[in-house]
């Protein structure tokens, strides 16, 4: 798909023990990428071996300070003005690849950031409700016009300047969890990160929120975001999200009472896959 392009593209990916995902992720964007930046958080599996087997990959290693900080560091390592940001468990589908190629070949570009829909595969089916789809986020953007922001580990791209383009055709395919046990493990890990982040910002335990926020989250996802239309996986998603909300406040209670110290390597403690 390479030709006389009007602009070049860097793909930025952060990794930690992603040997099961990184190969498919890289292959999905190879046709449109001029370079693929992989910033790894000192993986102990075959992530580096697999990633460096691709000719377009530039592989870097750095301790993990947090999702927002690491993704911004990956942006800084990119050589080109336009960047596509992916997680290792994501793929660009064929329609999206063609859309990006058309964009790279276009004579006129009037925006600095483009949103892309993300479609998640979970418990044997594509999730089209439950607040998980289309979940449009900025993923294709001008390097100097955007930055990662948010509350770790829930990050998102924010345009610092410039204009917003139309939503790109196609989807980012997200293979988030191998099974329900994996989802629960991830919820436990991420709720710890959220609790530490909020505690550092001054938030403290609230009994009212601990009781009512989980219930509200279940209703939001299962009823108001039509999670029931996703069948049994929709029920699982709503229940797991409710549990995740409870854990965040429960761990704030623990921090509030025990003054637990933040791990020096939060990726090692809570970022395992």
Buried (B, 14 or more C-beta within 10 A) or exposed (E): EEEEBEBEBBBBBBBBBBBBBBBBBBEBBBBBBBBBBBBBBBBEBBBBEBBEEBEBBBBEEBEBBBBBBBBBBBBEBBEBBBBBBBBBBBBBBEEBBBBBBEBBBEEEBEBBBBBBBBBBBBBEEBBBBBBBBEBBBBBBBBBEBBBBEBBBBEBEBBBBEBEEBEEBBBBBBBBBBEEBEEBBBBBBBBBBBBBBBBBEEEBEBBEEBBEEBBEEBBEBBBEEBBBBEBBEBBBBBBBBBBBBBBBBBBBBBBBBEEEBEBEEEBBBEBBEB
